């Protein structure tokens, strides 16, 4: 190759590299608010908090079983996890049913333990 061709290729590489470096902050800025598998955006967190609130309210309003004080509700990306302790298997099942019927719930993982 001639010296002039090498200079043109070098200039192209330099321009391409410069454009990539200039675009990097833009890409990083746009993706900075997005969620990943392990994180949530602020909007997702607000929705999950609202879902947990609705489930806790359903527990408080449940006339069949008055005591869900030992149950903890956590929501992440619309997946609800129930944990804690209840007195009967019926209470555990009812808690899972109430959680699955709440708006904003995609899946329920019922890890409640029945006291024996």
N, CA and C of each residue as an Amber inpcrd file, in Angstrom:
protein
   348
   0.8320000  -1.1780000   0.0000000   0.0000000   0.0000000   0.0000000
   0.8770000   1.2400000   0.0000000   0.3230000   2.2650000  -0.5430000
   1.0860000   3.5080000  -0.5940000   0.9410000   4.2600000   0.7260000
   1.8170000   5.2010000   0.8880000   1.8280000   6.0090000   2.1060000
   0.5330000   6.8090000   2.2210000   0.0130000   7.2880000   1.0910000
  -1.2160000   8.0780000   1.0890000  -2.4100000   7.2150000   1.5040000
  -2.4670000   5.9580000   1.0820000  -3.5610000   5.0530000   1.4510000
  -3.5130000   4.7640000   2.9540000  -2.3120000   4.5670000   3.4820000
  -2.1630000   4.3380000   4.9190000  -2.6430000   5.5370000   5.7230000
  -2.3620000   6.7490000   5.2460000  -2.8010000   7.9580000   5.9390000
  -4.3220000   8.0660000   5.9280000  -4.9570000   7.7260000   4.7890000
  -6.4240000   7.7820000   4.7040000  -7.0600000   6.7690000   5.6580000
  -6.4870000   5.5580000   5.7170000  -7.0360000   4.5470000   6.6200000
  -6.8530000   4.9690000   8.0740000  -5.7180000   5.5500000   8.3770000
  -5.4750000   6.0320000   9.7310000  -6.4380000   7.1310000  10.1140000
  -6.7330000   8.0210000   9.1690000  -7.6860000   9.0970000   9.4240000
  -9.0780000   8.5350000   9.6560000  -9.4710000   7.5190000   8.8940000
 -10.7880000   6.8940000   9.0760000 -10.8980000   6.2410000  10.4520000
  -9.8460000   5.5540000  10.8420000  -9.8520000   4.9060000  12.1530000
  -9.9420000   5.9510000  13.2520000  -9.2260000   7.0340000  13.1200000
  -9.2530000   8.0980000  14.1210000 -10.6320000   8.7360000  14.2100000
 -11.2590000   8.9630000  13.0760000 -12.6090000   9.5570000  13.0610000
 -13.6090000   8.6010000  13.7000000 -13.5270000   7.3190000  13.3390000
 -14.4510000   6.3310000  13.8960000 -14.2790000   6.2230000  15.4090000
 -13.0370000   6.1890000  15.8520000 -12.7670000   6.1170000  17.2850000
 -13.2830000   7.3620000  18.0100000 -13.0950000   8.5110000  17.4060000
 -13.5800000   9.7570000  18.0080000 -15.0950000   9.7550000  18.1290000
 -15.7920000   9.3070000  17.0830000 -17.2550000   9.2520000  17.1300000
 -17.7440000   8.2890000  18.2100000 -17.0700000   7.1510000  18.3380000
 -17.4500000   6.1840000  19.3800000 -17.2640000   6.7800000  20.7710000
 -16.1610000   7.4560000  20.9720000 -15.9020000   8.0620000  22.2770000
 -16.8790000   9.1910000  22.5810000 -17.2890000   9.9200000  21.5650000
 -18.2680000  10.9890000  21.7660000 -19.6540000  10.4200000  22.0670000
 -19.9870000   9.2630000  21.5000000 -21.3030000   8.6590000  21.7060000
 -21.4070000   7.9460000  23.0430000 -20.2950000   7.5780000  23.6380000
 -20.3040000   6.8270000  24.8840000 -21.0590000   7.5230000  26.0200000
 -20.8260000   8.8070000  26.2910000 -21.5980000   9.4500000  27.3650000
 -23.0980000   9.4840000  27.0830000 -23.4680000   9.6200000  25.8280000
 -24.8830000   9.6220000  25.4740000 -25.5180000   8.2810000  25.7800000
 -24.8670000   7.2080000  25.3980000 -25.3940000   5.8700000  25.6570000
 -25.4340000   5.6020000  27.1550000 -24.4060000   5.9640000  27.8630000
 -24.3730000   5.7550000  29.3140000 -25.4550000   6.5740000  30.0120000
 -25.6940000   7.7750000  29.5430000 -26.7230000   8.6260000  30.1380000
 -28.1130000   8.0840000  29.9300000 -28.3870000   7.5470000  28.7640000
 -29.7060000   7.0130000  28.4620000 -29.9660000   5.7380000  29.2470000
 -28.9740000   4.8820000  29.3480000 -29.1910000   3.6120000  30.0310000
 -29.0460000   3.7290000  31.5420000 -28.6510000   4.8740000  32.0480000
 -28.4690000   5.0510000  33.4820000 -29.7540000   4.9340000  34.2710000
 -30.9050000   5.1940000  33.6810000 -32.1820000   5.1350000  34.3800000
 -32.9070000   3.8200000  34.1470000 -32.3810000   2.9910000  33.2930000
 -33.0480000   1.7370000  32.9740000 -32.7780000   0.7100000  34.0660000
 -33.6830000  -0.2500000  34.1710000 -33.4910000  -1.3040000  35.1460000
 -32.7800000  -2.4810000  34.4880000 -32.2200000  -3.3140000  35.3200000
 -31.6060000  -4.5470000  34.8560000 -32.2950000  -5.6920000  35.5710000
 -31.7630000  -6.8570000  35.3980000 -32.3410000  -8.0250000  36.0520000
 -32.3020000  -7.8920000  37.5730000 -31.2890000  -7.2200000  38.0790000
 -31.0800000  -7.1370000  39.5240000 -31.4280000  -5.7760000  40.1240000
 -31.7890000  -4.8170000  39.2990000 -32.1230000  -3.4860000  39.8010000
 -33.4730000  -3.0580000  39.2460000 -34.0140000  -1.9910000  39.8280000
 -35.2950000  -1.4510000  39.4020000 -35.1460000   0.0250000  39.0910000
 -35.9720000   0.4900000  38.1710000 -36.0660000   1.9290000  37.9690000
 -36.9260000   2.4900000  39.1050000 -36.9110000   3.7870000  39.2530000
 -37.7180000   4.4220000  40.3050000 -39.2010000   4.1460000  40.0950000
 -39.6410000   4.1290000  38.8500000 -41.0540000   3.8690000  38.5620000
 -41.4270000   2.4340000  38.9340000 -40.5660000   1.4690000  38.6080000
 -40.8330000   0.0820000  38.9810000 -40.8970000  -0.0670000  40.4990000
 -40.0050000   0.6120000  41.1810000 -39.9950000   0.5410000  42.6440000
 -41.2880000   1.1160000  43.2230000 -41.7710000   2.2140000  42.6590000
 -43.0390000   2.7970000  43.1120000 -44.1960000   1.8250000  42.8900000
 -44.2270000   1.1770000  41.7220000 -45.2890000   0.2090000  41.4320000
 -45.2230000  -0.9780000  42.3970000 -44.0140000  -1.4560000  42.6640000
 -43.8640000  -2.5820000  43.5860000 -44.2650000  -2.2050000  45.0050000
 -43.9200000  -0.9970000  45.4290000 -44.3390000  -0.5320000  46.7550000
 -45.8640000  -0.4760000  46.8520000 -46.5000000  -0.0120000  45.7820000
 -47.9620000   0.0580000  45.7660000 -48.5760000  -1.3370000  45.8150000
 -47.9680000  -2.2860000  45.1200000 -48.4560000  -3.6700000  45.1390000
 -48.3370000  -4.2490000  46.5460000 -47.2050000  -4.0440000  47.1920000
 -47.0280000  -4.5360000  48.5670000 -48.0460000  -3.8980000  49.5060000
 -48.3100000  -2.6080000  49.3120000 -49.3010000  -1.9150000  50.1380000
 -50.6910000  -2.5310000  49.9500000 -51.0670000  -2.7910000  48.6820000
 -52.3890000  -3.3790000  48.4110000 -52.5200000  -4.7530000  49.0660000
 -51.4600000  -5.5400000  49.0330000 -51.5060000  -6.8780000  49.6390000
 -51.6170000  -6.7600000  51.1580000 -50.8380000  -5.8930000  51.7610000
 -50.9370000  -5.7020000  53.2140000 -52.3250000  -5.2100000  53.6140000
 -52.9220000  -4.3530000  52.8000000 -54.2810000  -3.8730000  53.0640000
 -55.2780000  -5.0210000  52.9620000 -55.1000000  -5.8860000  51.9620000
 -55.9850000  -7.0460000  51.8110000 -55.8650000  -7.9670000  53.0320000
 -54.6520000  -8.1230000  53.5480000 -54.4730000  -8.9220000  54.7610000
 -55.2210000  -8.2870000  55.9300000 -55.1090000  -6.9860000  56.0820000
 -55.7620000  -6.2860000  57.1900000 -57.2840000  -6.3500000  57.0790000
 -57.7990000  -6.3580000  55.8530000 -59.2500000  -6.3610000  55.6290000
 -59.8550000  -7.7620000  55.5980000 -59.0370000  -8.7960000  55.6670000
 -59.5300000 -10.1650000  55.5580000 -60.2900000 -10.5640000  56.8220000
 -61.5820000 -10.8180000  56.6660000 -62.4250000 -11.1550000  57.8150000
 -62.2050000 -12.5970000  58.2760000 -61.7440000 -13.4660000  57.3660000
 -61.5670000 -14.8830000  57.7140000 -60.3920000 -15.1080000  58.6540000
 -59.3320000 -14.3690000  58.4620000 -58.1250000 -14.5610000  59.2650000
 -57.6250000 -13.1870000  59.6850000 -57.7310000 -12.9100000  60.9430000
 -57.4310000 -11.5620000  61.4200000 -55.9450000 -11.2990000  61.6560000
 -55.1420000 -12.3430000  61.8040000 -53.7690000 -12.0950000  62.2460000
 -52.7300000 -12.4890000  61.1960000 -52.3440000 -11.5220000  60.3690000
 -51.2380000 -11.7070000  59.4320000 -50.0430000 -10.8620000  59.8730000
 -49.9700000 -10.5220000  61.1550000 -48.8970000  -9.6620000  61.6460000
 -47.5240000 -10.2950000  61.4560000 -47.4590000 -11.6170000  61.4310000
 -46.1810000 -12.2990000  61.2710000 -45.7700000 -12.5160000  59.8370000
 -46.5190000 -11.9410000  58.8880000 -46.2300000 -12.1460000  57.4660000
 -45.5800000 -10.8930000  56.8920000 -44.5050000 -11.1080000  56.1840000
 -43.7980000 -10.0080000  55.5180000 -44.0300000 -10.1100000  54.0100000
 -44.3030000  -8.9600000  53.3900000 -44.5630000  -8.8990000  51.9470000
 -43.4580000  -8.0820000  51.2880000 -42.8030000  -8.6660000  50.3070000
 -41.8040000  -7.9500000  49.5170000 -42.1270000  -8.1590000  48.0510000
 -41.9900000  -7.0930000  47.2570000 -42.2740000  -7.1640000  45.8270000
 -41.0700000  -6.6440000  45.0600000 -40.6630000  -7.4000000  44.0390000
 -39.5670000  -6.9920000  43.1670000 -39.9370000  -7.3710000  41.7460000
 -40.0820000  -6.3460000  40.9020000 -40.4620000  -6.5340000  39.5000000
 -41.7500000  -7.3480000  39.3870000 -42.7260000  -6.9770000  40.2000000
 -44.0670000  -7.5460000  40.2190000 -44.1270000  -8.9830000  40.7280000
 -43.0140000  -9.5180000  41.2240000 -43.0070000 -10.8410000  41.8500000
 -43.0760000 -10.6250000  43.3540000 -44.1190000 -11.1780000  43.9600000
 -44.3730000 -10.9980000  45.3920000 -43.8020000 -12.1870000  46.1530000
 -43.0720000 -11.8880000  47.2100000 -42.5670000 -12.9370000  48.0890000
 -43.1800000 -12.7490000  49.4630000 -43.8350000 -13.8060000  49.9270000
 -44.4280000 -13.8120000  51.2610000 -43.5360000 -14.6450000  52.1640000
 -43.2500000 -14.1240000  53.3540000 -42.4430000 -14.8730000  54.3130000
 -42.9630000 -14.5880000  55.7110000 -42.5480000 -15.4010000  56.6420000
 -42.9800000 -15.2250000  58.0230000 -43.7020000 -16.4570000  58.5310000
 -44.5250000 -16.2560000  59.5620000 -45.1770000 -17.3720000  60.2340000
 -46.6670000 -17.1150000  60.4140000 -47.4560000 -18.1690000  60.2420000
 -48.8910000 -18.1270000  60.5170000 -49.2600000 -19.3740000  61.3200000
 -50.4750000 -19.3790000  61.8640000 -50.8930000 -20.4720000  62.7420000
 -51.3950000 -21.7050000  61.9970000 -51.9880000 -21.5240000  60.8130000
 -52.5970000 -22.6730000  60.1270000 -52.2390000 -22.6920000  58.6380000
 -52.3980000 -23.8740000  58.0540000 -52.1850000 -24.0240000  56.6110000
 -53.2140000 -23.2070000  55.8280000 -54.4280000 -23.1050000  56.3690000
 -55.4720000 -22.3140000  55.7080000 -55.0640000 -20.8430000  55.6090000
 -54.4280000 -20.3200000  56.6620000 -53.9660000 -18.9260000  56.6200000
 -52.8740000 -18.7430000  55.5700000 -51.9770000 -19.7120000  55.4660000
 -50.9120000 -19.6370000  54.4640000 -51.5190000 -19.6240000  53.0610000
 -52.4410000 -20.5240000  52.8110000 -53.0880000 -20.6010000  51.4970000
 -53.8750000 -19.3310000  51.1910000 -54.5900000 -18.8350000  52.1760000
 -55.3840000 -17.6090000  51.9970000 -54.4700000 -16.4170000  51.7060000
 -53.3460000 -16.3290000  52.3770000 -52.4010000 -15.2370000  52.1290000
 -51.9040000 -15.2920000  50.6770000 -51.5900000 -16.4720000  50.1950000
 -51.1600000 -16.6240000  48.8050000 -52.2500000 -16.2270000  47.8220000
 -53.4930000 -16.6170000  48.1300000 -54.6260000 -16.2470000  47.2650000
 -54.8350000 -14.7400000  47.2380000 -54.7920000 -14.1100000  48.4050000
 -54.9710000 -12.6530000  48.4650000 -53.8690000 -11.9370000  47.6950000
 -52.6390000 -12.4080000  47.8260000 -51.5120000 -11.7680000  47.1320000
 -51.6290000 -11.9350000  45.6210000 -52.0510000 -13.1030000  45.1750000
 -52.1360000 -13.3360000  43.7280000 -53.2650000 -12.5370000  43.0790000
 -54.2810000 -12.1680000  43.8630000 -55.3930000 -11.3900000  43.3240000
 -55.1300000  -9.8850000  43.3220000 -54.0930000  -9.4540000  43.9990000
 -53.8020000  -8.0170000  44.0790000 -53.3250000  -7.4990000  42.7250000
 -53.7610000  -6.3030000  42.3870000 -53.3450000  -5.6760000  41.1330000
 -51.8430000  -5.4480000  41.1350000 -51.2110000  -5.7200000  40.0150000
 -49.7770000  -5.5020000  39.8930000 -48.9400000  -6.7180000  40.2160000
 -49.5820000  -7.8400000  40.5240000 -48.8560000  -9.0590000  40.8690000
 -48.7180000  -9.9470000  39.6450000 -47.4740000 -10.3190000  39.3340000
 -47.2240000 -11.2390000  38.2180000 -47.0850000 -12.6660000  38.7220000
 -46.4430000 -12.8380000  39.8740000 -46.1930000 -14.1610000  40.4370000
 -46.0990000 -14.0280000  41.9510000 -46.4580000 -15.0990000  42.6670000
 -46.3650000 -15.1000000  44.1230000 -45.5100000 -16.2770000  44.5540000
 -44.5390000 -15.9820000  45.4020000 -43.7170000 -17.0360000  46.0130000
 -44.0820000 -17.0640000  47.4980000 -44.8380000 -18.0830000  47.8440000
 -45.3650000 -18.1810000  49.2010000 -44.4040000 -18.9910000  50.0710000
 -43.5420000 -18.3000000  50.7840000 -42.5610000 -18.9350000  51.6630000
 -42.9600000 -18.8210000  53.1320000 -44.2490000 -18.6980000  53.3710000
 -44.7480000 -18.6090000  54.7500000 -44.5960000 -19.9820000  55.4120000
 -44.2050000 -19.9650000  56.6660000 -44.0810000 -21.2090000  57.4530000
 -45.2560000 -21.3000000  58.4230000 -45.8380000 -22.4950000  58.4780000
 -46.9400000 -22.7320000  59.4090000 -46.3480000 -23.1840000  60.7420000
 -46.7480000 -22.4940000  61.8260000 -46.2830000 -22.8740000  63.1760000
 -46.8920000 -24.2210000  63.5380000 -46.0750000 -25.0550000  64.1030000
 -46.5980000 -26.3750000  64.5200000 -46.3520000 -26.6220000  65.9740000
